[in-house]
């Protein structure tokens, strides 16, 4: 090969390398299906797809910075900072956008409720920790502070504080709930949960939705409204001995209708003792006491005579008094009349609101088991009364049969004096 030919080869190789360098540093090569831009332009022709490294779609702007990974978490609530007339039936809810909530604190102080020192309102997070909901509504005339802390995917935290106040609600427009039985009591197998209110409830359904009964073991039950101021809960059948019961009334701030609001929430936990059922037969003048399903004692009794007939029905023991004064005037009988009386009575167990008791009646000893000679109570010997008093608990049933006088609804705890279907009809839900 001549020297001239070698020089030509070297020039060609340099030219090819220069072409490769230009290609590598220039515009992105167009795909085989994409026509070249006119006049050598690197811009795509109208209608052609955009390069793969542009994530946006035609006609759309890029997402906000806060939506991008690592953007700040956004915290908010269903109440405005600085609000001063928030409704008391508001249930506070906080949310985190583009992140999660790590801490929520809702505290308040005011004069709308008893013991209104600064206190914290409980609440719960949802499963993905994107929202928090308070467990109850608000108190009137109170100052609240809501502090939210959240973090984004990068772990960066952010805290915001909102302050607001609730509207004034007159005391006459507030209703308080009282729950019976009380904490740690042991009650009879027939004992219903008894909730009473000091101001009548119009929207019973709204209140009943906030009532909950939890039992161990679980047992079917229902609420029943006896009046606008009283609602009970009983199981379908008597409670199983040993049952643990928790009653929760989450009523603070709940709208009761007619401008009335619930003003407190309450929880009580108690248990059930042995089954003690007393069956009184007015015709046979005797009572049979069954403990845990087995006959434990047969007792001779004397109940109400003509004009003072003892009521038939399923009654519950409402209170136990080792000794109490009984006066005829309290049941409408003049003390100076031939039927009048005023005496101290031992081992008294109340079974109606109107004044029927099971108690010791030694003055009627000659009538026990033979003739009904009382003014409506069920009397027995002092020995039998003392024994029964030691066995029964508040809420144990006294089932009375044999008279034509029926127990009036609400004359005591008459929950078991109606069948299950009728009882369920008393629910507002």
C-alpha positions in Angstrom: 0.0 0.0 0.0 1.3 3.4 -0.9 1.8 6.3 1.6 -1.1 8.2 -0.1 -3.6 5.4 0.4 -2.8 5.2 4.2 -3.4 8.9 4.7 -6.8 8.6 3.1 -7.8 5.8 5.3 -6.8 7.7 8.5 -8.8 10.7 7.3 -11.9 8.6 6.8 -11.6 7.0 10.3 -11.4 10.4 12.0 -14.4 11.6 10.0 -16.5 8.6 11.2 -15.5 9.2 14.8 -16.5 12.8 14.6 -19.9 11.8 13.3 -20.4 9.5 16.2 -19.5 12.2 18.7 -22.0 14.6 17.2 -24.8 12.0 17.3 -24.1 11.1 20.9 -24.3 14.8 22.2 -27.2 15.9 20.0 -31.0 15.6 20.3 -32.6 12.3 21.3 -32.8 10.1 18.2 -36.3 9.9 16.8 -38.0 6.5 16.6 -38.2 4.8 13.2 -41.9 5.5 13.1 -41.6 9.2 13.9 -40.9 11.4 10.9 -38.1 13.9 11.0 -38.9 17.5 11.9 -38.7 19.9 9.0 -35.6 22.1 8.4 -33.6 19.8 10.7 -35.5 20.9 13.9 -35.3 18.5 16.9 -39.0 19.3 18.0 -41.6 16.5 17.3 -44.3 17.1 14.8 -47.8 18.0 15.9 -49.7 15.0 17.3 -46.5 13.0 17.9 -46.0 11.4 21.4 -43.8 13.2 23.8 -40.4 11.9 24.9 -40.4 9.2 27.5 -38.7 11.4 30.1 -41.6 13.9 30.3 -44.2 12.4 32.8 -47.0 14.8 32.1 -49.8 14.1 29.7 -50.8 16.5 26.9 -52.9 19.3 28.2 -52.1 18.6 31.9 -49.9 20.4 34.3 -47.5 18.7 36.7 -49.0 17.7 40.1 -48.6 20.1 43.0 -45.4 19.9 44.9 -47.3 18.6 48.1 -48.4 15.5 46.1 -44.8 14.6 45.2 -43.0 12.1 47.4 -41.4 13.9 50.3 -43.8 16.9 50.1 -45.1 18.4 53.4 -48.1 16.7 55.2 -51.3 18.8 55.3 -53.2 18.8 58.6 -56.8 19.9 58.9 -60.0 19.6 61.0 -63.7 20.1 60.7 -63.6 23.2 62.9 -61.9 26.5 62.1 -59.2 28.0 64.2 -60.7 30.9 66.2 -64.3 29.8 65.9 -66.2 30.9 68.9 -69.8 29.5 68.5 -69.3 25.8 67.6 -72.3 23.6 68.1 -72.0 21.2 71.0 -73.2 18.2 68.9 -70.1 18.6 66.7 -67.8 15.6 66.8 -64.3 16.8 66.1 -62.5 15.0 63.2 -58.8 15.7 62.2 -57.2 14.5 58.9 -53.7 14.3 57.4 -53.2 14.6 53.7 -50.0 13.3 52.0 -49.0 11.7 55.3 -50.2 10.3 58.6 -51.2 11.6 62.0 -48.7 10.8 64.8 -50.4 12.6 67.7 -53.7 14.3 68.3 -54.6 16.2 71.5 -58.1 17.7 72.1 -58.4 19.5 75.5 -60.9 21.9 77.0 -61.8 24.0 79.9 -65.0 25.9 80.7 -67.9 26.2 83.0 -70.6 24.3 81.1 -70.1 21.0 83.0 -69.2 19.9 86.5 -65.5 19.4 87.3 -64.5 21.5 84.2 -60.8 21.6 84.9 -58.7 21.3 81.8 -59.2 17.7 80.6 -58.5 15.7 77.4 -61.1 14.3 75.1 -60.4 10.8 74.0 -60.5 9.7 70.3 -59.2 7.1 67.9 -57.3 6.9 64.7 -58.5 5.0 61.6 -56.5 2.0 60.3 -54.1 4.0 58.0 -53.7 6.9 60.6 -55.0 9.4 58.1 -57.8 10.6 60.3 -58.7 10.9 64.0 -62.3 11.1 65.4 -63.3 12.2 68.9 -65.2 9.7 71.1 -67.8 12.3 72.1 -69.2 15.6 71.1 -68.5 18.9 72.9 -69.4 20.7 76.1 -71.1 24.1 76.1 -69.3 27.4 77.0 -65.9 25.7 76.8 -62.6 26.7 75.3 -60.9 23.9 73.3 -57.4 23.4 72.0 -56.8 20.9 69.2 -53.1 20.1 68.5 -52.3 18.0 65.5 -48.9 16.4 64.6 -48.3 14.5 61.4 -45.5 13.3 59.2 -44.9 12.7 55.5 -43.4 9.7 53.8 -39.9 11.1 54.4 -40.5 11.2 58.1 -40.7 15.0 58.3 -43.1 16.1 61.1 -45.4 19.1 61.2 -47.5 20.4 64.1 -50.5 22.7 64.0 -52.7 24.1 66.8 -56.3 25.2 66.5 -58.3 27.0 69.2 -62.1 27.3 69.3 -65.0 27.8 71.7 -68.5 26.3 71.9 -71.8 28.0 72.2 -73.7 28.6 75.4 -76.5 26.2 76.3 -78.8 27.0 79.2 -78.9 24.5 82.1 -82.6 23.9 81.3 -81.6 22.8 77.8 -79.2 20.2 79.1 -79.9 16.6 80.2 -77.7 14.4 82.4 -77.8 10.6 82.3 -77.7 8.4 85.4 -76.9 4.7 85.1 -78.0 2.0 87.5 -76.5 -0.4 88.6 -73.3 1.3 89.8 -69.8 0.2 89.3 -68.7 -3.1 91.0 -72.1 -4.1 92.2 -73.3 -7.7 92.0 -76.9 -7.9 91.0 -79.7 -10.4 90.4 -80.3 -12.3 87.1 -83.3 -10.1 86.2 -81.6 -6.7 86.7 -82.0 -4.4 83.7 -79.6 -1.6 83.0 -81.7 1.5 84.0 -80.8 4.9 82.5 -82.7 8.0 83.7 -82.5 11.6 82.4 -83.4 14.8 84.3 -84.9 16.4 81.1 -87.1 14.6 78.7 -85.6 13.2 75.5 -87.5 13.8 72.2 -85.1 12.2 69.7 -84.9 8.9 71.4 -83.3 7.2 68.4 -80.3 9.7 68.4 -79.7 8.9 72.1 -80.2 5.1 71.8 -77.6 5.0 69.0 -75.1 6.2 71.6 -75.9 3.5 74.1 -73.9 0.3 74.3 -74.1 -2.8 76.5 -71.1 -5.3 76.4 -71.5 -8.6 78.2 -69.2 -11.6 78.9 -70.4 -14.1 77.9 -72.3 -12.4 75.1 -76.1 -12.4 75.4 -78.9 -11.0 73.2 -80.7 -8.0 74.5 -82.7 -4.9 73.7 -83.4 -1.4 74.8 -86.9 -0.4 75.9 -88.1 3.2 76.5 -90.5 3.3 79.5 -90.8 7.1 79.2 -89.1 10.1 77.7 -86.9 10.2 80.8 -86.2 6.4 81.3 -84.8 3.7 79.1 -83.9 0.1 80.1 -81.8 -2.7 78.6 -82.5 -6.4 79.4 -81.4 -9.7 77.8 -83.8 -12.0 76.0 -83.6 -14.5 78.9 -82.4 -13.9 82.4 -78.7 -13.1 82.7 -76.4 -16.0 83.1 -74.9 -16.2 86.6 -71.4 -14.7 86.6 -72.0 -12.4 83.6 -69.9 -9.3 83.4 -71.7 -6.2 82.1 -70.5 -2.8 80.9 -73.0 -0.1 80.1 -71.8 3.0 78.1 -73.8 6.1 77.5 -71.8 8.3 75.1 -74.3 11.2 75.3 -72.2 14.4 75.8 -73.3 16.9 73.2 -75.9 14.7 71.5 -78.9 16.5 70.3 -82.0 15.2 72.2 -84.5 17.3 70.2 -86.4 20.4 71.2 -83.1 22.3 71.8 -82.0 19.8 74.5 -78.5 18.4 74.5 -76.9 15.5 76.4 -74.4 17.0 78.9 -72.4 14.0 80.2 -71.2 10.6 79.2 -71.0 7.7 81.6 -69.9 4.1 81.9 -70.7 1.5 84.6 -69.4 -2.0 85.0 -71.0 -4.6 87.2 -71.6 -8.4 87.5 -74.4 -10.9 88.0 -74.6 -13.2 91.0 -76.3 -16.6 91.4 -79.8 -17.1 90.0 -82.4 -16.7 92.8 -86.0 -16.8 91.6 -88.9 -16.6 94.1 -92.3 -17.9 92.8 -95.2 -16.7 94.9 -98.5 -18.6 94.6 -101.3 -16.4 96.1 -103.8 -19.2 95.9 -101.6 -21.8 97.7 -100.3 -19.1 100.1 -96.7 -20.3 99.6 -93.5 -19.2 97.9 -90.9 -21.6 96.3 -87.4 -20.3 96.1 -85.1 -21.7 93.4 -81.4 -21.1 93.5 -79.5 -21.8 90.2 -82.5 -23.8 89.0 -82.9 -26.0 92.0 -85.6 -25.8 94.7 -84.0 -24.4 97.8 -86.9 -23.6 100.2 -90.7 -23.6 100.4 -92.1 -20.7 102.5 -95.6 -20.1 103.9 -96.9 -16.7 103.1 -99.8 -14.4 103.6 -100.5 -11.7 100.9 -103.1 -9.0 100.2 -106.6 -9.5 101.4 -109.8 -8.3 99.7 -109.5 -4.6 98.9 -105.8 -4.8 99.0 -105.1 -7.6 96.5 -101.5 -8.3 95.7 -100.6 -7.7 92.1 -99.7 -10.7 89.9 -96.7 -10.3 87.6 -93.0 -10.6 87.4 -91.5 -8.1 89.8 -87.8 -7.4 90.6 -86.3 -6.7 94.0 -85.6 -3.0 94.0 -84.0 -2.5 97.4 -83.2 -4.4 100.6 -83.8 -2.9 104.0 -82.9 -4.8 107.2 -85.5 -2.7 109.0 -87.8 0.1 107.8 -90.8 2.0 108.9 -94.1 1.2 107.1 -97.0 3.6 107.5 -100.4 3.2 106.0 -100.6 6.9 105.0 -97.9 6.3 102.4 -100.2 4.1 100.5 -103.4 6.2 100.9 -104.8 4.6 104.1 -105.4 7.0 107.0 -103.5 6.0 110.1 -106.5 6.5 112.3 -108.8 4.3 110.2 -109.5 0.7 111.0 -106.9 -0.4 108.4 -104.3 2.1 109.5 -100.8 1.1 110.7 -97.4 2.5 111.5 -94.7 0.0 112.5 -91.1 -1.0 112.1 -90.7 -4.0 109.7 -87.7 -6.3 109.4 -86.1 -7.9 106.4 -88.0 -5.8 103.9 -87.4 -6.3 100.1 -89.2 -3.8 97.9 -90.7 -5.2 94.7 -92.9 -2.3 93.4 -92.6 1.5 93.3 -96.1 1.8 94.8 -95.1 0.0 98.0 -95.3 -3.8 97.8 -92.6 -5.6 99.8 -91.7 -9.1 100.7 -90.9 -8.9 104.4 -91.2 -10.5 107.9 -94.8 -10.4 109.2 -94.8 -12.1 112.7 -98.1 -10.4 113.5 -99.7 -12.5 110.8 -98.2 -15.7 112.0 -101.6 -17.4 112.3 -102.5 -16.6 108.7 -99.2 -17.8 107.0 -100.0 -20.6 104.5 -103.7 -20.3 105.3 -105.2 -16.9 104.4 -104.2 -13.7 102.6 -104.6 -11.1 105.3 -102.1 -8.2 104.5 -102.5 -4.8 102.9 -100.8 -6.0 99.7 -97.3 -7.1 100.8 -96.1 -10.7 100.9 -95.4 -11.5 104.5 -93.7 -14.5 106.0 -92.1 -15.6 109.2 -89.1 -13.7 110.6 -86.9 -16.7 110.1 -87.9 -17.3 106.5 -87.7 -13.6 105.7 -84.1 -13.4 107.1 -83.1 -16.4 105.1 -84.5 -15.0 101.9 -83.0 -11.6 102.5 -79.6 -13.3 102.8 -80.0 -15.0 99.4 -81.5 -12.5 97.1 -79.9 -9.5 95.4 -81.3 -6.3 93.9 -82.7 -7.4 90.5 -83.7 -11.0 91.4 -87.2 -11.9 90.2 -90.3 -12.4 92.4 -92.9 -14.0 90.1 -96.3 -13.7 91.6 -99.4 -15.6 90.4 -102.9 -16.2 91.5 -104.7 -12.9 91.6 -106.8 -10.9 89.0 -104.9 -7.7 89.7 -102.2 -7.2 87.1 -98.9 -5.4 87.7 -98.9 -1.9 86.0 -96.1 -1.2 83.5 -93.5 0.9 85.2 -94.6 0.2 88.7 -91.1 -0.9 89.6 -88.8 -2.6 87.2 -91.4 -4.4 85.1 -89.1 -5.4 82.3 -89.9 -9.1 82.6 -93.7 -8.6 82.8 -93.9 -8.5 78.9 -92.7 -11.0 76.3 -89.6 -10.6 74.3 -91.3 -9.4 71.1 -93.2 -6.7 73.0 -90.1 -5.6 74.8 -88.2 -5.1 71.6 -91.0 -2.9 70.3 -90.0 -0.4 72.9 -86.7 0.3 71.2 -86.4 3.5 69.2 -84.3 1.9 66.5 
